[in-house]
């Protein structure tokens, strides 16, 4: 799952999304959902509380 999240992060960063936008988008994907969103937040160094609220 880690490699999938990294690939999605690279793709979304290429689109110019903010780190919070990337976490939000990944959290909306049925395959990744919460676990992928929290993992992406840790990769992008988004605050844990902010990531949990997103």
FINULO-26339 format. One record per residue (C-alpha): x, y, z. Coordinates in steps of 0.2 Angstrom, whole numbers. Layout:
BEGIN
+-------+-------+-------+
!     u !     v !     w !
+-------+-------+-------+
!     X !     Y !     Z !
...
+-------+-------+-------+
***
This chain:
BEGIN
+-------+-------+-------+
!     u !     v !     w !
+-------+-------+-------+
!     0 !     0 !     0 !
!    15 !    12 !     4 !
!    20 !    11 !   -15 !
!     3 !    15 !   -21 !
!     1 !    30 !    -9 !
!    18 !    37 !   -15 !
!    13 !    35 !   -33 !
!    -4 !    44 !   -30 !
!     5 !    58 !   -20 !
!    18 !    60 !   -35 !
!     3 !    61 !   -47 !
!    -7 !    73 !   -37 !
!     8 !    84 !   -33 !
!    11 !    85 !   -52 !
!    -7 !    93 !   -53 !
!    -2 !   107 !   -41 !
!   -13 !   101 !   -26 !
!    -8 !   107 !    -9 !
!    -3 !    93 !     4 !
!   -20 !    95 !    12 !
!   -28 !    93 !    -5 !
!   -18 !    77 !    -8 !
!   -23 !    70 !     9 !
!   -42 !    74 !     5 !
!   -41 !    66 !   -12 !
!   -33 !    51 !    -6 !
!   -45 !    49 !     8 !
!   -59 !    49 !    -5 !
!   -52 !    35 !   -15 !
!   -61 !    18 !   -11 !
!   -45 !     8 !   -12 !
!   -35 !    19 !     0 !
!   -48 !    28 !    11 !
!   -42 !    32 !    29 !
!   -27 !    22 !    30 !
!   -20 !    29 !    14 !
!   -25 !    47 !    19 !
!   -16 !    46 !    36 !
!    -1 !    38 !    27 !
!     0 !    51 !    14 !
!    -1 !    65 !    28 !
!    14 !    57 !    36 !
!    24 !    57 !    20 !
!    19 !    75 !    17 !
!    22 !    81 !    35 !
!     4 !    87 !    37 !
!    -1 !    89 !    56 !
!    -9 !    73 !    63 !
!   -24 !    83 !    69 !
!   -27 !    92 !    53 !
!   -26 !    76 !    43 !
!   -38 !    68 !    55 !
!   -50 !    82 !    52 !
!   -48 !    81 !    33 !
+-------+-------+-------+
***
